[in-house]
Amino acid sequence: MYFMQSLQQAWKNHDSLVCVGLDPEPAKFPAHLRDAPDAVFDFCAAIVDATAGLVCAFKPQIAHFAALRAEDTLERLIAHIHTKHPGVPVILDAKRGDIGSTAQHYAREAFDRYQADAVTLNPYLGRDSIQPFLDRADKGVILLCRTSNPGGADFQALDCGGQPLYLRVAETIARDWNGHGNCALVTGATWPQELGKVRALVGEMPLLVPGIGAQGGDVEAVLAHGKTASGNGLLISSSRAIIYAGHGEDFASAARVAAQALRDTINRYR
């Protein structure tokens, strides 16, 4: 199934706009897992199994695995999600962006090695750096637009012919790059009014919205500015506030409670 179809079904079937980020940090694991031989997989798989019915996507962050020499664990984790929870798409949070020949290898890494359903990308090298991903019509191409970090404005807010650069990026992707209908944009929850400007430009295109939870984004403002007429169109991402909600042997249950609380809060404003 194509990424966009899977996402739309997950929005409907799970009544959820929640995307759970999987950012393993062993120092934050419950004590009983820290010395376990397969701790990273055990931790992440338990979070996945506890929350899968409450989310529209999972988003493993590749650097968290690579820094631990755990790329094979990431492969196994994505395979686990596909096998045990086939209705939930997986977004590989990699933020790749390089010249075309290298981009071809990054596309193979994301989609053929890791079997991700979508990948986050940096569009600032231009279309040729993204084309190998765009060509995979069945996969999601999620491009940085207005990011949630404080330094995002250093370049993204610069004037670009009477428009801030992030809006020029959004406009170009929606108009010129989305021929297969497989594009989405990253727009931070910490800038809800700017998120609304992006929504006005791109119509129904999905927006991946980080910054809820530990970064302090406001759910009500995100929904007011970012949801589509159908009440969907968003993947509201939270990682630390969910996966580290508990610190004992019941950590997975605590993550489920946190994910359900976020889903319920979002749904109140839909």
N, C-alpha and C positions, 0 to 999 in steps of 0.2 A: 504493500500500500504506500502511496505517496505521502511525504511528510505532512503536507497541508491537509490531506484527508484524515490522517491519523490525529492531527491536532484538533480539527473540528469535531471529530468523534469523541475525543477525550474531553473537550469542553462540555459537550452535551452529556455524555455517559456518566461523567464524574461530577457534573455541575460545578466545575472548578476552573479557575484561572491561575491556580498556584503552580509554580515551577520550583521544584526543590533542587537547590544547588548541592552537589556532592563534592565537598572540599576537605578531604581527610587531613587531619593534623594529629598524629599519634599522641602528642603530648596532651591533647584534650580528650582522648578516649577514656572511657571508664577504666578504672584500675585493673579489672579482671581481664581486659583485652590487651593491655599495653605490651605485654611480653608474649602474647600468643603468636605462633609462627605465621598465621595468615590474618593478622589483626586488621589490616586495611580492608581486605575483602569482607571479612566477617562483620566489621562495623558498617560498611556501606551497604552491604546486602541486607542487613537487618533493618536499616533505615528505609531502604527501598521497599522491602516486604511489608513494613508497618504502614507506609504512607501511600502506596501505589494507588489505592482506591480513592484517594483524596486529591490527586494532582492531575494536571494536564501535560506535564513533561518532567523529565529529570535532566539535570545539567551538570555532568561531571566536569571539573576544571582540570585540564590536562597537566598543568604545572604542578599541582598538588601531588599527582601520581608520579610524574617524571622526576621530581626532586627526591622522591623516596625510592627511585629505581623500580617503580611499580607499574610500568606500562603494561606488562602482561596481566597484572591484576585489573587494570582498567579494561582490557579486552574481555576478560572473564566477567567483569561486572556488567558491561553492556550486553554481553551474551545472556547473562542471568536475567536482566530486565526484559530482553526480547522473548526469552523462553517462558518466564514465569508471569510476566505482565505484558503480553503482546500488544495491548491497546494503548500503551503509554510510550510516546516517542522520546528519543534520547538526543539531546543537543550537546555536542562536544564543544565545550567552551575553550577555544584555542586562540582566537583573535589573530589568525594567520593573515599574512599579506606580503606578497613577494612577486618578483617578475614572473612572467607567464610560464617559463620552463620549470621553475621551482614550484610554482603554484600547482602544476600538474601533479607533482609528487605529494604536496600537502593535501590535495583533493583525494588522492589514492589512500593516503594515511588515514584521513578522517572517515572516508566512506567504505573503503575496501579492507583496510586493516582493522579499524575499530568498529566498523559497521554502524556508525552513528547515522541518525536520521537527518541531522542538520548540524551545522557548524557555525560558530561565530567568526567573523572576518573583519579585517581592517581595510576599508575601501580607498585609502589615501594614496595608493600607487596607481589607481585608475582601473578602468574596466578590464584591461588585458590581464591584470593580476587576479581578477575574480572570475574571468571567463571559464576556466576549467571547472569551477564549482557551479556556475550558472548553467553549464551544459548538462549537468546531472538533474534533469527535470524532476526526478522523483525525490530529490533531496532538498532540504531547506538551506537557504543562504541568508544568514542573519548578520547584517552589516552594522558596524558602529556608526552612530549618528550623533546623539547628544548624550554623552556618558555621565554616570552619576558621581564620578570623583570630583573633588574640588578644583583640580587643575584642568578639567575638561574645557573650561572656557578659554584657556590660553590660546587655543587655535580655533576651536569649534564655533566660538562667538564672533570671530573676526569678520568685519564687513567684506562681503564678496559681491560687489556690484549692487549695493543697496539691500542685500540680504545677508544674514549671518551664514557662515559657511555650513553649519549643520543643516540649515534649511535647503541650501543649494544641493547638499549631498542627498537629502531626502527626496527632493524634487527629481534629481537626475536618476536615482535608482528607480523611483516609481514610474517615471516616464520612459526611460531608455533601457534599463537593465532587467526589467521584470517580465520579459517576454514569455517565460514559462510559468509565471505566477508563483514562483517558489522563493521570493524574497521577503524578508522581514527586517526590521530595524531595531537596534538597541537604543532605548531612550530612558534615561534615568528617572527614577521616582523622585529624586531630589530636586527636579526642575519641572513641576507639573504643568505650569503655564506654557513652557517651551514644548513639553510633550504634546499639549493641545494644538500648538501650531504645526507640529509634525503631523498629527492626526488629520488636521484640516487639509494638508497637502497630499497625503497618501491614501486617503479613503479607507478602504477595508483592510489594508495591509496589516498583518500582525505586528505588534510591538512587544519586544522582550524588555521588561522593565525591572532592572536591578535597583537596589537601594532601599527596599522595604526591610524593616527589622533592624539589624545592627547599624545600618547607615542612616536610619531615621526618616525614611520617606513616609509620606502620609497617604494611607490607603484611600480615604475619601476623595482627596484631591486628584489622585491618579485616576480613579474611576470617573470623576466628573470631567476630566480633560481628555481621557484616553480611550474610553470604551466606545465601541461602535454602536449603531442603532439597535443591534440585536443583543447588546449587553456583553458581547465577547470581544475579540480582537486583541486581547492582552495575555501575555504570559508574565505574571507578577512573580518575580524570583526572590526567594529567600533561602539562605543557606545556613549561616551560623545560628540564627535564632531558632531554627528547626532542628538541625542535626546535633547541636550541642545543648538542647533544651534540658536534657537529663544527664546525670553524671554517675549513676549507679547501674546495676545490672538491668534495670528497667528503662535504659536509655531509649530503646526503640519505641516503647510505649509512650514515653515523654515526647518523642519526636512526632508521633501520631497525634497526640493531643495538641501540640503546637501547630501542626499542619492543618488540623481541623479548625482550630481557632482562627487561623488566618483565612482559610476558605470561607468560614462563616462571616467573618468581618467583611471580606470582599463582597460576598453575596448580599449583604445588607445594603450595599451602595450600588448594586447593579440595576 
